């Protein structure tokens, strides 16, 4: 339930970003408001927990540096994903983000020298087939904006790095403490992006309007819920449950943004979810089963 709620929170995020864009806010304003308010909220939560639990594990300088470096991928994911949403529909951007499924298999192969099993290869092929359907590349005569596709694939690569490292570093620390240092790393990337794209002004009104929901559903709830939930279940089961982000995001886009999501796209989404289940569930054959 914890992992599922965290993933569902992420799924709602892109719709809020799209609504903020519709009101004239820039990507820099969206990401800065999310990170700053998220950092403030996470700091308050950590301070409260620290005051109530004097015996919690302390972060070593090495832990802090590792988490901050790991958190930079969170910042990259936010920036790249929000740039993608700027050019293509949310229902397409989230499908591109979910390419982290097969990218994770590739990273495992390259880094740990674990060649993919036949089941994983089949799963990857299903994901690719589902992506072609879910992004409407098969039936549509018009390609989605290539800039959105590139930003979306970049977000998937960054998201893969976040999931690959985030669940293995300083796991003895409480979720709020880990989240705080990771947010510091993400804030550094967002600040750098803002400096590079600085238009000469910043609309602080976003802090009052979209900053709060962006921070709550993007930088506070997901890390707290998922860091608390993942240690209680296997990574495989966690990957399956966290895939709820995909249908939640598409449904939000369909209901709130009124994006067109056809039967072929829903079929592609179902294929991607089926591939995630196939990749992570071990099927045992025995007389008892």
GUMARMI-157645 format. One line per 2 residues: their letters; for each residue x negated, y, z negated of C-alpha. Coordinates in pm, 1 decimal. Each point is the difference from the previous one (the first is absolute). Last residue first. Layout:
! GUMARMI-157645
A = X Y Z | ... .
***
This chain:
! GUMARMI-157645
XX = -98.0 -2532.0 677.7 | -45.8 -304.5 -223.1 .
XX = -131.1 -214.1 285.9 | -257.7 264.1 87.2 .
XX = -58.3 260.1 266.4 | -126.8 333.0 -115.5 .
XX = 64.7 322.6 194.7 | -225.6 280.0 -115.5 .
XX = 164.9 338.7 36.9 | -218.8 296.9 90.4 .
XX = -28.6 0.6 379.2 | 347.8 -140.7 62.3 .
XX = 159.7 263.9 -224.3 | -187.6 280.8 174.4 .
XX = 91.3 -146.8 339.4 | 368.3 -11.0 -93.8 .
XX = -13.5 367.8 -99.5 | -156.0 87.9 335.2 .
XX = 260.5 -206.2 187.7 | 286.2 166.5 -191.8 .
XX = -140.0 340.9 95.8 | -15.4 -103.8 365.7 .
XX = 361.8 -115.7 -9.6 | 97.8 332.6 -154.6 .
XX = -172.3 173.8 291.5 | 184.4 -214.1 255.9 .
XX = 333.3 74.4 -170.1 | -58.5 372.2 35.8 .
XX = -124.2 257.1 -249.6 | 96.7 352.7 100.0 .
XX = -114.3 251.0 -259.9 | 282.8 156.7 -198.5 .
XX = -248.1 166.4 -241.0 | 192.7 -107.9 -310.9 .
XX = 149.5 -340.5 91.9 | -237.0 -124.9 271.3 .
XX = -318.1 147.9 -148.4 | 93.5 -133.4 -344.3 .
XX = 71.4 -343.1 152.8 | -335.3 -2.0 180.5 .
XX = -190.0 89.2 -318.9 | 186.7 -253.4 -213.6 .
XX = -42.8 -272.5 264.1 | -380.8 51.1 6.1 .
XX = -67.8 66.5 -370.1 | 157.4 -336.5 -83.0 .
XX = -336.7 -138.7 114.5 | -113.2 52.3 -360.0 .
XX = 177.7 -323.5 -97.6 | -189.6 -209.4 254.4 .
XX = -336.1 156.2 -81.0 | 62.1 -49.1 -371.9 .
XX = 78.5 -367.0 58.4 | -334.5 -43.1 170.8 .
XX = -188.1 211.7 -255.5 | 133.0 -229.4 -272.9 .
XX = 223.9 134.8 -275.3 | -44.3 171.5 -339.0 .
XX = -314.1 191.6 103.9 | 195.8 153.4 292.9 .
XX = 280.0 147.0 -211.5 | -171.5 262.2 -216.3 .
XX = -221.4 131.4 281.0 | 308.8 -7.3 225.5 .
XX = 224.6 194.6 -235.9 | -251.9 265.0 -102.8 .
XX = -150.3 32.8 347.2 | 345.0 32.1 165.1 .
XX = 165.7 227.8 -261.2 | -253.3 284.4 -15.5 .
XX = -151.5 76.6 341.2 | 266.8 -36.9 268.4 .
XX = 344.0 -26.1 -161.5 | -63.2 244.9 -285.2 .
XX = -243.2 227.2 187.0 | 211.0 25.2 315.5 .
XX = 317.4 45.1 -206.6 | -164.5 287.2 -195.3 .
XX = -178.5 173.8 288.2 | 309.6 19.3 219.2 .
XX = 175.7 296.0 -159.5 | -192.4 176.5 -274.4 .
XX = -352.0 -69.7 125.2 | 119.5 63.2 356.5 .
XX = 67.3 360.9 -94.7 | -376.1 52.0 -17.0 .
XX = -13.2 67.3 374.2 | -372.3 8.8 73.2 .
XX = -169.3 250.2 232.0 | -308.2 41.7 217.3 .
XX = 62.9 -289.7 238.8 | -233.0 -236.6 -191.8 .
XX = -50.8 -315.9 209.5 | -356.6 -71.6 -117.0 .
XX = 56.2 120.5 -356.4 | 324.9 -194.5 -28.7 .
XX = -171.8 -318.2 119.9 | -277.9 48.6 -256.6 .
XX = 255.6 56.3 -278.1 | 189.4 -314.0 109.3 .
XX = -320.9 -202.8 -8.5 | -96.3 126.3 -348.2 .
XX = 356.1 -53.6 -123.3 | -17.4 -367.3 97.7 .
XX = -308.9 -51.5 -212.3 | 162.7 170.4 -297.6 .
XX = 310.8 -210.4 62.1 | -211.4 -313.5 -40.9 .
XX = -123.7 132.1 -334.2 | 353.9 60.0 -126.4 .
XX = 139.7 -325.2 137.8 | -257.0 -207.4 -187.9 .
XX = 85.6 180.4 -324.0 | 374.7 -27.0 59.0 .
XX = -26.8 -371.4 87.7 | -184.3 -91.7 -323.3 .
XX = -365.3 -94.6 38.3 | -121.7 -362.0 6.8 .
XX = 56.3 -10.0 377.6 | -306.9 218.4 54.8 .
XX = -7.6 -72.5 375.2 | 163.8 -303.6 162.2 .
XX = 353.6 110.7 87.0 | -96.9 329.8 160.8 .
XX = -271.5 -142.5 225.7 | 192.8 -191.0 266.9 .
XX = 324.3 192.4 -47.7 | -170.4 336.1 56.2 .
XX = -214.2 -130.3 286.0 | 308.2 -132.3 178.7 .
XX = 172.4 333.8 -53.3 | -292.3 172.9 172.7 .
XX = 26.4 -229.2 302.1 | 379.3 39.8 9.5 .
XX = -33.4 380.4 -23.5 | -235.5 -5.7 298.8 .
XX = 255.9 -207.5 189.7 | 264.7 262.7 -78.7 .
XX = -223.3 290.7 101.8 | -72.1 -172.0 332.4 .
XX = 368.2 -79.4 62.5 | 108.7 353.3 -91.8 .
XX = -251.1 147.2 240.6 | 117.9 -236.4 274.2 .
XX = 353.1 144.5 -22.0 | 238.8 -295.2 28.9 .
XX = 15.2 -151.8 348.8 | 305.1 65.7 217.3 .
XX = 163.0 -277.5 202.7 | 119.3 -173.4 -315.0 .
XX = 80.3 -372.6 -4.3 | -334.9 -153.5 -94.9 .
XX = -169.2 291.6 -176.7 | 291.4 42.9 -240.9 .
XX = -233.5 41.3 -299.0 | 176.8 -291.3 -170.8 .
XX = -18.3 -224.4 307.6 | -370.3 41.7 74.6 .
XX = -69.9 -9.7 -374.8 | 188.6 -328.5 -39.6 .
XX = -214.8 -158.3 270.5 | -315.6 127.9 -173.5 .
XX = 124.3 -124.2 -337.8 | 88.0 -339.1 150.6 .
XX = -350.7 -27.3 148.3 | -146.0 83.0 -342.1 .
XX = 215.1 -267.3 -165.4 | -111.2 -262.2 255.6 .
XX = -362.9 89.1 -73.0 | 68.8 -17.1 -372.9 .
XX = 153.3 -347.6 28.6 | -290.3 -121.9 214.6 .
XX = -238.6 110.8 -271.1 | -194.1 323.9 23.3 .
XX = -379.9 -25.0 -32.4 | -122.3 90.4 -348.6 .
XX = -337.6 169.4 48.8 | 60.1 215.5 -307.3 .
XX = -43.1 338.5 168.8 | 86.8 -68.9 364.3 .
XX = 270.8 -263.1 -54.7 | 158.8 173.6 -298.4 .
XX = -2.3 326.5 195.0 | 176.6 -166.8 294.4 .
XX = 268.0 -153.7 -222.1 | 55.9 339.7 -163.1 .
XX = 33.1 155.4 345.9 | 272.5 -255.4 70.3 .
XX = 228.0 125.1 -277.2 | -132.6 359.5 14.7 .
XX = 200.5 17.2 321.4 | 274.6 102.2 -242.3 .
XX = -95.6 364.7 50.7 | 94.2 -29.6 367.0 .
XX = 345.5 -126.0 -101.0 | 32.2 290.9 -243.5 .
XX = -77.3 247.6 278.0 | 264.3 -145.6 233.5 .
XX = 294.3 31.2 -240.6 | -131.8 339.4 -111.8 .
XX = 33.4 130.8 356.0 | -315.9 123.6 179.6 .
XX = -207.4 319.2 6.9 | 10.0 142.1 -354.1 .
XX = 45.7 -345.7 -149.4 | -348.6 -85.2 126.5 .
XX = -150.1 306.4 -168.8 | 169.7 -112.6 -321.4 .
XX = -154.8 -345.3 34.0 | -350.0 137.2 65.2 .
XX = 8.0 243.7 -293.4 | 153.0 -243.8 -246.4 .
XX = -224.4 -290.3 102.3 | -313.7 216.9 -17.3 .
XX = 89.0 109.9 -352.2 | 57.4 -357.6 -108.5 .
XX = -330.9 -98.6 163.0 | -167.5 263.1 -219.6 .
XX = 138.9 -185.0 -300.8 | -252.9 -281.3 39.5 .
XX = -280.8 254.5 -43.0 | 171.8 140.2 -310.2 .
XX = 58.9 -350.4 -136.1 | -363.0 -103.3 50.3 .
XX = -129.1 323.2 -156.3 | 221.0 -37.5 -306.4 .
XX = -86.3 -365.9 -49.6 | -374.5 76.2 27.6 .
XX = 32.1 280.8 -256.9 | 166.7 -256.0 -229.2 .
XX = 375.0 11.5 -52.1 | 115.8 -67.5 -352.8 .
XX = 224.2 -292.2 -92.0 | 298.8 92.3 -216.9 .
XX = -50.7 -4.3 -377.8 | 139.5 344.6 -83.0 .
XX = 339.2 -80.0 149.4 | 261.0 269.7 -64.1 .
XX = -218.4 300.9 88.5 | -136.2 -182.2 304.0 .
XX = 348.2 -76.0 128.4 | 100.4 366.6 -19.7 .
XX = -322.1 117.8 162.3 | 39.8 -254.1 280.5 .
XX = 357.5 111.4 68.8 | -101.3 368.1 -2.2 .
XX = -293.8 -66.8 234.3 | 224.1 -198.2 236.0 .
XX = 241.0 293.3 20.0 | -272.5 256.5 63.8 .
XX = -169.8 -217.5 264.0 | 334.4 -61.9 168.2 .
XX = 76.5 372.8 -3.5 | -335.4 71.3 164.8 .
XX = 12.7 -295.1 240.8 | 353.8 49.1 129.0 .
XX = -27.4 379.3 27.1 | -329.9 -31.7 186.4 .
XX = 133.2 -265.8 237.7 | 313.5 191.5 100.4 .
XX = -172.3 337.4 28.5 | -277.2 -148.6 215.4 .
XX = 251.0 -178.2 223.2 | 178.6 331.1 58.2 .
XX = 337.5 116.8 -130.3 | 255.2 132.7 248.6 .
XX = 326.0 -126.8 -148.2 | 10.9 -290.1 246.3 .
XX = -348.3 -96.5 -116.1 | 131.5 -32.2 -356.2 .
XX = 277.4 -228.6 124.5 | -258.7 -215.8 179.0 .
XX = -209.3 -22.1 -316.3 | 303.0 -103.2 -207.5 .
XX = 77.6 -271.7 255.3 | -361.0 -119.9 -10.1 .
XX = 12.2 -50.1 -378.3 | 298.9 -230.0 -34.6 .
XX = -199.6 -312.2 85.0 | -269.5 86.3 -251.8 .
XX = 263.4 -9.2 -272.3 | 124.2 -335.2 133.7 .
XX = -354.4 -135.8 -36.5 | -13.0 104.8 -365.1 .
XX = 346.0 -143.9 -66.5 | -101.5 -331.2 156.5 .
XX = -327.0 -16.2 -193.5 | 181.3 57.7 -330.4 .
X = 283.8 -242.5 84.6 .
***
